[in-house]
């Protein structure tokens, strides 16, 4: 039997809670999160564990990491792994959630939105420029632009959708906040 597995992500911008719940279910079956990448999770076989997971999006300098992880540890959360500016934590099921109020949830999404929007904007501009070259040139330049446009488009559509997903969740939290006022 293999001791390592890969679990695909549903997409954090759209289904963050679903991903975290699935990680908890896997941990209960003895598959512990060890690595996190853009599109999924690396799991390793260990003893079953009853835990919940949460993710935080924060850009950290090296000198800030220790204090940042200690702050979460004080609240009962253990750092599991990080990838880029995304940090996954685990805790016992009765632990107070990292984001227990609407304002902190919106703040978390706003931090996520910055790099997502930057990537989507750059991809969109590149795609538009390639479309212009593809449309208004001929010969070799047009052929190169067509190829570039195709690859660029394949990246741009999910990037723009991810950006939209982040803003959808921010909007949803704002609506929830306005209902409680």
trRosetta pair geometry for C-beta under 8 A, 3 or more apart (Angstrom, degrees):
i j d omega theta_ij theta_ji phi_ij phi_ji
1 45 7.6 67 127 -55 112 168
2 5 6.9 118 108 -66 118 74
2 45 7.8 148 114 -20 54 127
3 44 5.9 18 150 -158 85 78
3 45 4.5 -105 -146 30 66 111
4 42 6.8 -17 -166 -172 103 91
4 43 6.9 148 -159 83 53 54
4 44 5.5 -22 -101 -102 70 71
4 45 7.5 -101 -58 -5 33 84
5 31 6.1 -30 42 -144 131 130
5 42 7.7 152 82 -160 45 47
5 43 4.5 -18 65 65 93 106
5 44 7.8 -179 23 -78 72 26
5 45 7.8 85 -8 -49 102 82
6 40 5.6 50 178 133 92 141
6 41 7.2 150 -160 78 53 48
6 42 6.1 -27 -103 -102 68 58
6 43 7.3 -179 -86 19 17 85
7 22 6.9 176 170 135 140 122
7 23 7.6 163 86 -88 155 70
7 26 6.5 -81 -62 -74 157 158
7 31 7.8 109 -41 140 129 138
7 40 5.7 178 89 -168 46 101
7 41 4.6 -14 60 60 97 100
7 43 5.8 52 -12 -19 110 123
8 39 6.4 -30 -145 151 77 87
8 40 4.5 -62 -116 -96 36 120
9 12 6.3 -30 178 -39 134 78
9 19 5.5 7 -145 -112 81 131
9 38 8.0 -122 24 133 142 39
9 39 5.6 -151 30 -179 106 37
9 40 4.9 -147 -16 -87 80 47
9 41 6.7 108 -64 -21 85 87
10 14 6.8 -110 130 82 91 101
10 15 3.8 -44 107 75 127 141
10 18 5.1 -19 37 97 158 126
10 19 5.5 -146 28 -64 97 87
10 22 7.6 133 -20 -4 115 146
11 14 4.4 26 100 33 116 107
11 15 5.6 78 64 27 75 94
11 162 7.2 -134 -170 -106 111 92
11 165 7.2 -50 141 171 119 176
12 15 7.3 -86 -108 65 19 55
12 16 4.9 49 -160 -90 67 83
12 19 6.2 -44 -92 11 69 156
12 55 6.9 -65 -142 78 128 165
12 86 7.5 -65 -125 -131 176 146
12 112 7.9 -136 124 -147 116 142
13 16 7.6 66 -58 -46 8 96
13 112 7.3 172 -101 151 82 134
13 116 6.8 114 -93 -124 133 154
13 162 4.4 130 17 -157 165 76
13 163 7.8 -42 -154 -47 153 17
13 165 3.8 97 137 93 105 127
13 166 5.0 -64 -146 -55 104 78
13 169 7.5 -151 -178 -3 60 131
14 162 7.8 -95 -32 -119 91 61
14 165 4.5 -72 -73 -148 75 142
15 18 3.8 -31 174 37 106 125
15 19 5.9 116 114 -25 86 87
16 19 5.8 -57 -152 34 31 110
16 20 6.4 24 155 -15 66 108
16 55 6.4 -118 -159 40 112 126
16 169 7.9 50 9 -116 121 160
17 20 5.8 -57 -147 40 32 109
17 21 6.1 33 154 -20 67 108
18 21 5.8 -54 -145 37 28 111
18 22 6.3 30 155 -20 63 107
19 22 5.8 -57 -149 36 29 111
19 23 6.5 31 152 -20 64 104
19 41 7.9 142 -171 -30 104 129
19 55 8.0 10 91 -21 123 135
20 23 5.7 -50 -150 33 33 114
20 24 6.7 37 149 -20 63 102
20 52 7.1 37 159 179 107 74
20 53 4.2 -153 -153 83 85 97
20 54 6.2 38 -135 -88 145 37
20 55 6.7 -134 -77 -13 115 95
21 24 5.6 -52 -154 33 35 114
21 25 6.5 36 149 -19 66 103
22 25 5.5 -50 -148 35 35 113
22 26 6.4 37 152 -19 65 104
23 26 5.6 -52 -147 37 32 112
23 27 6.4 36 153 -22 65 104
23 33 5.5 6 -154 -53 118 127
23 41 6.6 -143 -97 -144 106 176
23 53 4.5 1 87 1 132 155
23 88 7.8 -121 -162 -170 173 137
24 27 5.7 -52 -148 34 31 112
24 28 6.6 35 152 -21 63 104
24 51 6.2 -142 -125 89 80 60
24 52 5.4 -4 -97 -114 132 46
24 53 5.8 -146 -55 1 84 93
25 28 5.7 -53 -153 32 32 114
25 29 6.8 20 151 -8 63 107
26 29 5.8 -65 -155 43 35 105
26 31 4.0 -66 172 76 96 113
26 32 7.8 179 122 -68 98 20
26 33 7.6 96 88 -52 127 79
26 43 5.9 -84 160 -122 140 150
27 30 7.6 78 -172 -53 31 8
27 31 6.6 -96 -77 72 33 57
27 32 5.8 62 -116 -100 82 60
27 33 7.2 -43 -71 -9 104 85
27 48 7.2 105 147 -159 54 56
27 49 4.7 -60 168 69 103 92
27 50 7.5 154 114 -93 107 15
27 51 5.2 -53 123 44 158 101
27 53 7.9 149 -16 -43 139 110
27 90 7.4 136 -92 -137 164 143
28 48 5.6 24 -177 -164 36 104
28 49 7.0 -102 -84 69 39 42
28 50 6.0 49 -102 -95 90 60
29 48 6.2 -44 -147 -109 4 101
30 45 5.8 24 137 -156 104 70
30 46 5.8 -164 -170 72 74 47
30 47 6.1 -87 -123 175 93 12
30 48 4.5 -56 -63 -68 75 65
30 49 7.7 109 -102 -1 41 73
31 43 4.2 23 173 169 101 135
31 44 7.2 152 -154 69 60 23
31 45 6.2 -32 -99 -94 64 53
31 46 7.7 127 -111 28 16 75
32 43 6.4 145 68 -156 32 76
32 44 5.6 -31 62 63 88 77
32 45 7.8 117 16 -137 83 6
32 46 4.6 1 -5 26 126 127
32 49 6.7 49 -91 21 103 132
33 36 7.0 19 -176 -60 114 93
33 41 5.6 -56 -127 -173 96 124
33 42 7.5 95 -158 75 56 55
33 43 6.1 -44 -91 -101 41 74
33 53 7.2 75 -4 -104 152 141
33 80 5.3 37 94 164 115 143
33 81 6.4 -130 140 13 102 121
33 88 6.5 -77 136 117 153 146
33 90 7.4 163 42 -52 122 128
34 42 5.1 -65 68 104 93 98
34 43 6.6 138 9 -124 91 21
34 44 4.9 48 -30 -5 137 111
34 80 7.9 -115 -105 170 21 96
34 81 6.6 88 158 -56 27 142
35 41 6.9 154 85 -164 58 51
35 42 3.4 20 51 38 104 124
35 81 5.8 -166 -116 -162 29 163
35 83 7.7 78 179 -65 69 117
36 40 8.0 -153 -148 112 53 33
36 41 5.6 -17 -106 -110 68 74
36 42 7.4 -122 -57 20 30 81
36 80 8.0 86 -27 104 119 105
36 81 5.0 155 2 102 100 121
36 82 7.2 -75 52 179 120 7
36 83 4.5 -130 96 -12 92 125
36 86 6.8 -112 122 103 138 115
36 88 5.7 133 -46 -6 153 133
37 40 5.9 4 61 59 95 62
37 41 7.5 -171 26 -81 72 29
37 42 7.3 68 -9 -24 102 96
37 83 5.9 -180 -103 -129 31 158
38 83 7.2 -142 -53 143 52 140
46 49 7.3 6 99 -20 113 114
50 92 7.3 37 105 -141 88 67
50 93 6.2 -48 152 -24 99 113
51 90 4.4 24 163 180 137 114
51 91 6.4 139 -158 67 90 23
51 92 6.6 -67 -115 -93 66 30
51 93 7.2 -157 -138 -50 21 68
52 90 6.8 158 78 -153 39 66
52 91 5.8 -26 59 64 88 77
52 92 7.5 16 15 118 91 18
52 93 5.3 109 -29 -107 109 55
52 95 6.9 -152 47 47 118 106
53 80 7.4 -31 -127 -2 103 150
53 88 6.1 -7 -169 -173 110 102
53 89 6.9 152 -154 82 59 46
53 90 5.2 -32 -96 -97 70 76
54 77 6.9 -60 48 -128 118 134
54 88 7.4 160 84 -153 37 58
54 89 5.3 -18 63 63 85 96
54 90 7.9 160 19 -90 69 31
54 91 7.5 -2 8 11 109 109
54 97 6.6 141 -89 -157 145 75
54 98 4.5 160 137 7 155 125
54 99 7.3 172 -162 9 130 89
55 86 6.0 -9 -171 -171 115 95
55 87 6.8 147 -157 76 63 45
55 88 5.2 -29 -99 -98 80 69
55 89 7.5 170 -90 18 30 74
56 72 7.7 -134 -5 -86 148 134
56 86 7.6 157 80 -154 42 49
56 87 5.0 -20 62 63 90 99
56 89 7.0 30 -3 -6 105 115
56 98 6.3 -112 -68 160 107 154
56 108 6.6 -101 -138 -129 63 113
57 85 5.8 52 -166 125 70 97
57 86 5.7 -21 -103 -100 71 68
57 87 7.8 176 -85 20 24 76
57 108 5.9 114 34 -171 98 76
57 111 4.6 164 102 105 105 111
57 112 4.3 113 34 -72 176 82
58 68 7.0 -173 102 -149 145 140
58 85 6.1 -151 80 -178 24 91
58 87 6.6 -30 40 9 94 121
58 111 6.2 -17 -88 173 55 155
59 85 4.6 -34 -80 -120 63 128
59 111 7.7 -156 -5 -169 83 108
60 64 4.6 -142 -160 83 89 114
60 65 5.3 102 147 -77 140 71
60 68 5.7 -75 -112 -13 137 162
60 85 7.4 153 5 -130 73 76
61 64 4.8 88 54 3 76 107
61 65 7.8 -122 92 -28 42 79
62 65 6.1 -35 -159 -4 36 117
63 66 7.9 -46 -173 20 37 99
64 67 6.0 -71 -164 49 51 106
64 68 5.5 54 145 -30 83 114
65 68 5.6 -63 -145 37 27 114
65 69 6.2 17 164 -12 68 109
66 69 6.2 -61 -147 40 25 103
66 70 6.2 27 155 -20 63 112
67 70 5.6 -56 -144 38 30 114
67 71 6.5 40 154 -28 63 101
68 71 5.9 -52 -157 25 28 114
68 72 7.2 20 150 -10 61 103
68 87 7.9 175 138 -34 126 177
69 72 5.8 -54 -154 38 38 109
69 73 6.2 42 147 -23 68 106
69 79 4.6 -40 -136 -33 112 141
70 73 5.3 -51 -143 36 35 116
70 74 6.4 46 153 -28 64 99
71 74 5.8 -48 -156 25 29 116
71 75 7.2 17 149 -6 59 105
72 75 5.8 -63 -158 42 38 106
72 77 4.1 -69 170 78 96 115
72 78 7.7 -179 122 -64 108 10
72 79 6.5 102 77 -58 140 84
72 89 5.5 -120 175 -110 143 152
72 98 7.2 -11 -128 -110 99 113
73 76 7.7 94 -172 -39 32 7
73 77 6.5 -101 -80 70 31 60
73 78 6.6 56 -106 -96 80 52
73 79 7.5 -52 -59 -13 93 88
75 91 7.9 -54 117 -99 82 149
75 95 7.2 94 145 -176 79 109
75 96 6.4 -92 -173 66 102 105
75 98 7.2 108 113 -103 151 67
76 91 4.9 74 128 -145 92 125
76 92 6.7 -72 173 30 120 93
76 95 4.1 -162 111 -130 136 119
76 96 7.1 113 36 32 130 77
77 89 4.0 25 174 165 115 137
77 90 7.1 145 -156 69 70 24
77 91 4.6 -60 -99 -60 61 118
77 95 6.7 137 -67 160 72 151
77 98 6.4 37 -66 -76 157 104
78 89 6.2 148 70 -161 37 79
78 90 5.4 -27 61 63 94 78
78 91 6.6 153 10 -79 77 61
79 82 7.4 -18 -172 -42 112 98
79 87 6.5 -45 -136 -178 99 109
79 88 7.8 105 -159 82 56 49
79 89 5.7 -46 -96 -101 42 81
80 88 4.8 -47 57 101 114 95
80 89 6.2 168 -2 -113 90 23
80 90 5.3 70 -54 -10 121 103
81 87 7.8 -167 102 -147 36 54
81 88 5.6 6 58 49 72 107
82 86 6.5 160 -157 86 65 51
82 87 4.5 -18 -103 -103 97 74
82 88 7.2 -172 -83 16 45 69
83 86 5.3 -12 65 62 77 102
85 111 7.8 -136 143 155 128 106
85 115 6.8 148 36 -13 138 151
89 98 6.8 110 57 -61 137 137
91 95 3.7 -54 142 31 133 163
92 95 5.1 120 62 -31 72 101
96 100 6.1 -36 175 -60 93 142
97 100 4.7 139 68 -75 97 80
98 104 7.8 -147 135 140 67 135
99 104 4.7 -162 -135 109 79 109
99 105 4.6 105 170 -77 132 75
99 108 5.8 -60 -88 -14 141 146
100 104 7.1 35 41 47 52 137
101 104 5.2 86 63 13 83 100
101 105 7.1 -149 97 -6 42 92
102 105 5.6 -60 -149 38 33 113
102 106 6.2 32 156 -19 69 106
102 173 5.2 155 -156 -179 88 94
102 174 7.8 130 175 -87 122 29
102 176 5.7 -170 -107 96 127 106
102 177 4.0 169 137 -79 159 99
102 180 7.2 178 -15 33 143 140
103 106 5.8 -56 -150 36 30 110
103 107 6.3 32 152 -20 64 106
103 177 7.3 96 -58 -111 64 136
104 107 5.4 -50 -146 36 36 116
104 108 6.4 42 153 -23 65 101
105 108 5.7 -50 -150 32 32 113
105 109 6.6 28 152 -14 63 106
105 173 5.0 -159 104 -127 119 145
106 109 5.7 -56 -149 40 33 109
106 110 6.3 38 151 -24 66 105
106 170 5.8 84 -136 -141 80 81
106 173 5.0 -170 -71 110 87 140
106 174 6.7 83 -101 -64 131 76
106 177 7.5 -19 -38 -36 135 144
107 110 5.6 -52 -147 33 31 114
107 111 6.7 33 153 -18 63 101
108 111 5.9 -55 -156 33 31 110
108 112 6.6 28 148 -16 64 106
109 112 5.4 -54 -148 38 37 113
109 113 6.1 46 151 -32 68 103
109 166 5.7 157 -169 -171 95 86
109 169 5.6 -160 -116 99 143 110
109 170 4.7 -172 117 -76 144 90
109 173 7.0 177 6 12 147 146
110 113 5.5 -46 -145 26 32 118
110 114 7.4 46 156 -32 59 91
110 170 7.0 91 -64 -109 70 131
111 114 6.4 -42 -163 10 33 112
112 115 7.4 -71 -170 42 39 91
112 116 6.1 25 150 -11 73 124
112 166 5.6 -156 106 -131 111 129
113 116 5.6 -73 -143 49 32 111
113 117 5.5 30 165 -22 75 113
113 163 7.2 82 -146 -143 77 73
113 166 4.8 164 -91 138 82 141
113 167 6.9 83 -116 -65 126 73
113 170 7.2 1 -58 -44 137 141
114 117 6.2 -60 -144 36 19 105
114 118 6.5 19 158 -18 59 109
115 118 5.5 -53 -145 36 35 115
115 119 6.3 34 158 -17 68 105
116 119 6.1 -57 -151 38 28 108
116 120 6.2 24 154 -15 65 111
116 159 7.4 176 -171 -165 72 74
116 162 5.5 -128 -158 122 120 108
116 163 5.1 168 138 -90 105 72
116 166 5.6 132 75 -18 159 152
117 120 5.6 -56 -140 42 32 110
117 121 5.9 33 159 -22 67 108
117 163 5.4 101 -91 -128 62 120
117 166 8.0 -106 -48 65 87 144
118 121 5.9 -55 -144 36 26 110
118 122 6.4 23 159 -15 62 107
119 122 6.0 -56 -146 38 28 108
119 123 6.2 26 157 -16 64 111
119 159 5.4 -128 121 -147 98 125
120 123 5.8 -57 -145 40 29 111
120 124 6.1 30 156 -22 65 109
120 156 7.3 97 -150 -152 63 64
120 159 4.1 176 -98 144 73 100
120 160 5.0 125 -155 -82 117 52
120 162 7.0 -159 -69 64 121 93
120 163 4.3 -48 -18 -35 166 138
121 124 5.7 -55 -145 36 28 112
121 125 6.4 27 157 -17 64 105
122 125 5.9 -55 -148 36 30 109
122 126 6.3 28 155 -16 65 108
123 126 5.8 -57 -147 39 30 110
123 127 6.2 31 155 -20 65 109
123 152 6.5 167 -165 -170 78 83
123 155 5.3 -132 -139 114 132 102
123 156 4.1 178 144 -98 112 76
123 159 4.8 96 38 54 155 159
123 160 7.6 -130 85 -41 121 84
124 127 5.7 -55 -145 37 29 112
124 128 6.3 29 156 -18 64 107
124 156 5.6 121 -79 -148 54 118
124 159 7.7 -139 -40 93 83 122
124 160 6.5 87 -72 -74 113 114
125 128 5.8 -56 -147 37 30 110
125 129 6.3 29 155 -18 65 106
126 129 5.8 -54 -146 37 30 110
126 130 6.3 28 156 -16 65 108
126 148 7.9 -108 162 160 100 110
126 152 5.2 -141 115 -140 105 135
126 156 7.7 -157 67 -73 93 119
127 130 5.8 -57 -147 39 29 110
127 131 6.3 33 152 -24 64 105
127 149 6.5 90 -149 -141 67 68
127 152 4.4 180 -88 134 77 119
127 153 5.6 110 -134 -78 122 61
127 156 4.6 -15 -42 -50 148 159
128 131 5.5 -51 -148 32 32 115
128 132 6.6 36 152 -21 64 100
129 132 5.7 -51 -154 31 34 112
129 133 6.6 29 151 -12 65 104
130 133 5.7 -54 -148 41 35 109
130 134 6.0 39 152 -23 67 109
130 145 5.1 167 -164 -162 73 79
130 148 4.6 -140 -128 105 136 107
130 149 4.1 -178 129 -77 121 78
130 152 5.5 142 22 27 153 153
131 134 5.5 -54 -143 38 30 115
131 135 6.0 24 158 -17 65 111
131 145 7.8 168 -71 167 12 111
131 149 5.7 107 -73 -123 61 128
132 135 6.0 -62 -144 40 26 106
132 136 6.0 -19 173 18 65 116
133 136 6.9 -75 -126 53 20 82
133 137 5.3 -11 -172 7 64 128
133 141 6.2 -109 -178 157 108 99
133 142 7.1 -168 147 -103 76 48
133 144 7.9 -46 135 85 134 87
133 145 3.7 -156 106 -109 108 146
134 137 7.3 -42 -94 42 9 93
134 142 6.0 94 -140 -154 45 69
134 145 4.0 -157 -67 123 71 115
134 146 5.1 115 -127 -73 113 62
134 149 5.2 -17 -44 -30 148 148
137 141 4.4 -68 149 100 147 118
137 142 4.6 -165 97 -65 87 82
137 145 6.5 113 51 2 125 147
138 141 7.4 52 68 56 29 95
138 142 5.1 -16 -134 -20 18 138
139 142 5.9 111 51 18 37 101
139 143 7.1 -71 137 -4 35 100
140 143 5.6 -56 -147 37 33 112
140 144 6.2 31 156 -17 68 105
141 144 5.9 -55 -147 38 30 109
141 145 6.1 30 153 -19 64 110
142 145 5.6 -56 -145 39 30 113
142 146 6.3 36 153 -25 65 103
143 146 5.7 -49 -149 30 30 114
143 147 6.7 27 154 -14 62 103
144 147 5.9 -56 -152 37 32 109
144 148 6.2 28 152 -15 66 111
145 148 5.6 -57 -143 43 31 111
145 149 5.9 38 155 -27 66 107
146 149 5.7 -52 -145 33 27 114
146 150 6.6 30 155 -22 61 103
147 150 5.9 -53 -154 30 30 112
147 151 6.8 19 155 -7 64 106
148 151 6.1 -61 -150 43 33 104
148 152 5.7 31 155 -19 69 115
149 152 5.6 -60 -139 43 27 112
149 153 5.9 32 160 -26 65 109
150 153 5.9 -54 -146 31 23 112
150 154 6.7 25 154 -20 59 105
151 154 5.8 -54 -153 31 33 113
151 155 6.9 22 153 -9 64 106
152 155 6.0 -64 -156 41 33 105
152 156 5.8 32 152 -25 71 114
153 156 5.5 -54 -134 36 30 113
153 157 6.4 34 168 -25 65 101
154 157 6.9 -45 -145 24 20 107
154 158 8.0 6 160 3 50 103
155 158 6.9 -72 -164 44 33 97
155 159 6.1 28 151 -20 70 119
156 159 5.5 -65 -145 41 31 113
156 160 6.0 26 162 -17 70 108
157 160 6.1 -57 -146 37 26 106
157 161 6.3 25 156 -17 62 110
158 161 5.4 -56 -143 41 35 114
158 162 6.1 41 156 -24 68 103
159 162 5.8 -51 -148 33 29 112
159 163 6.6 31 151 -18 61 104
160 163 5.6 -51 -150 35 34 114
160 164 6.4 37 150 -18 64 105
161 164 5.5 -54 -150 38 33 114
161 165 6.3 39 150 -25 65 103
162 165 5.4 -49 -149 31 33 116
162 166 6.7 36 153 -20 64 99
163 166 5.9 -51 -153 31 32 111
163 167 6.7 24 153 -10 64 107
164 167 5.8 -60 -149 42 33 107
164 168 6.2 41 151 -27 67 104
165 168 5.4 -49 -146 30 32 116
165 169 6.6 28 156 -15 64 102
166 169 6.0 -58 -155 37 31 107
166 170 6.5 31 148 -18 65 105
167 170 5.3 -49 -144 36 39 114
167 171 6.2 43 154 -21 67 104
168 171 5.7 -55 -150 37 29 113
168 172 6.3 32 151 -21 64 106
169 172 5.4 -49 -143 35 34 115
169 173 6.4 34 155 -17 64 103
170 173 5.8 -56 -151 38 31 109
170 174 6.3 32 151 -20 65 106
171 174 5.6 -54 -147 36 31 113
171 175 6.5 34 153 -20 65 102
172 175 5.8 -51 -151 33 31 111
172 176 6.5 32 150 -19 63 106
173 176 5.4 -52 -147 36 35 114
173 177 6.2 38 152 -22 66 104
174 177 5.5 -51 -146 35 33 113
174 178 6.4 31 155 -18 65 105
175 178 5.8 -55 -147 37 31 109
175 179 6.5 33 153 -22 64 105
176 179 5.9 -55 -153 31 31 113
176 180 6.8 20 153 -13 63 109
177 180 6.0 -66 -154 39 33 106
177 181 6.8 41 150 -36 66 101
178 181 5.7 -42 -150 14 38 117
